């Protein structure tokens, strides 16, 4: 009985851990501004659900953000189709754009990148 209880507790904690990193938060200007004001590390993903490059990037970013050294990064997802004001604010014209910030300072950006190594290098700039 104790073994079963331990297994159930372990399984539930793994589910919680996986869902905690399941997807970036939806972008809002107020949320982004607050994170900048607090000096946080931020990854902005400009994403479109119909974009094959975005679909290739998403699991790479998710996998990287699960790493211990990147858990302090706050990921925000801009919807390319519906958040045109955010695209203008970030000076972005294409989906699959990744931008990293440390506080209010932009530390790097890339567009169309699906290489895990170079995406990780970009994310490292936010720490």
C-alpha positions in Angstrom: 0.0 0.0 0.0 2.8 2.4 0.9 4.5 1.6 -2.5 1.3 2.4 -4.3 0.9 5.7 -2.4 4.5 6.7 -3.2 4.0 5.9 -6.9 0.9 8.0 -7.0 2.6 10.9 -5.3 5.6 10.7 -7.6 3.3 10.5 -10.7 1.3 13.5 -9.6 4.4 15.6 -8.9 5.8 14.7 -12.3 2.5 15.8 -13.9 2.6 19.1 -12.0 6.2 19.7 -13.1 5.5 19.0 -16.7 2.4 21.2 -16.8 4.2 24.0 -15.0 6.4 24.4 -18.1 3.8 23.4 -20.7 3.5 26.7 -22.5 4.6 30.3 -22.3 2.2 32.8 -20.8 0.1 34.8 -23.2 1.7 38.2 -23.9 0.2 41.3 -22.3 1.8 44.7 -22.4 1.2 45.2 -18.7 2.7 41.8 -17.8 5.7 42.5 -20.0 6.2 46.0 -18.5 6.0 44.6 -15.0 8.6 41.9 -15.7 10.9 44.6 -17.2 10.4 46.8 -14.2 11.4 44.0 -11.9 14.6 43.4 -14.0 13.5 39.8 -14.9 14.8 37.7 -17.7 12.3 37.5 -20.5 11.8 35.5 -23.7 9.2 36.8 -26.1 8.1 34.3 -28.7 6.2 35.6 -31.7 4.2 32.6 -32.7 1.5 31.6 -35.2 -0.3 28.3 -34.9 -0.2 27.8 -38.7 3.6 28.4 -38.9 5.7 25.2 -39.4 8.8 27.0 -38.1 6.9 28.1 -34.9 5.7 24.6 -34.4 9.3 23.4 -34.7 10.6 26.0 -32.3 8.0 25.5 -29.5 9.2 22.1 -28.3 12.8 23.2 -28.4 12.1 26.3 -26.3 9.9 24.3 -23.9 12.7 21.7 -23.5 15.3 24.4 -22.9 13.1 26.3 -20.3 12.8 23.0 -18.3 16.6 23.1 -17.7 17.5 24.2 -14.2 19.7 27.1 -15.5 16.8 28.6 -17.5 13.9 28.3 -15.0 14.2 32.0 -14.1 13.3 33.0 -17.6 9.8 34.3 -18.1 8.4 33.2 -21.5 5.7 35.2 -23.1 4.0 34.3 -26.4 2.8 37.0 -28.8 0.1 35.8 -31.2 1.2 36.9 -34.6 -2.3 37.0 -36.1 -4.1 38.9 -33.3 -1.6 41.0 -31.5 -0.5 43.4 -34.2 0.1 46.2 -31.6 2.7 44.0 -30.0 4.4 43.2 -33.3 4.7 47.0 -33.9 6.0 47.6 -30.4 8.7 44.9 -30.9 9.4 46.0 -34.5 8.7 42.4 -35.7 7.4 41.6 -39.2 7.6 37.8 -39.2 6.4 35.0 -37.0 8.9 32.6 -35.5 10.8 35.6 -34.0 12.4 35.1 -30.5 13.5 38.1 -28.5 15.3 38.0 -25.1 15.5 40.7 -22.5 17.2 41.3 -19.3 15.0 43.8 -17.6 14.3 46.6 -20.1 17.3 45.8 -22.2 17.0 43.7 -25.4 19.8 41.2 -25.3 19.2 39.4 -28.7 16.7 38.2 -31.2 16.4 35.7 -34.0 13.9 34.8 -36.7 13.2 31.4 -38.2 15.8 29.6 -36.1 15.2 25.9 -35.3 18.6 24.9 -34.1 18.5 23.9 -30.4 22.1 25.0 -29.9 21.6 28.5 -31.3 18.2 29.0 -29.5 20.0 28.0 -26.3 22.8 30.5 -27.0 20.1 33.2 -27.5 18.3 32.3 -24.3 21.6 32.4 -22.4 21.9 36.1 -23.3 18.9 36.8 -21.0 20.6 35.5 -17.9 
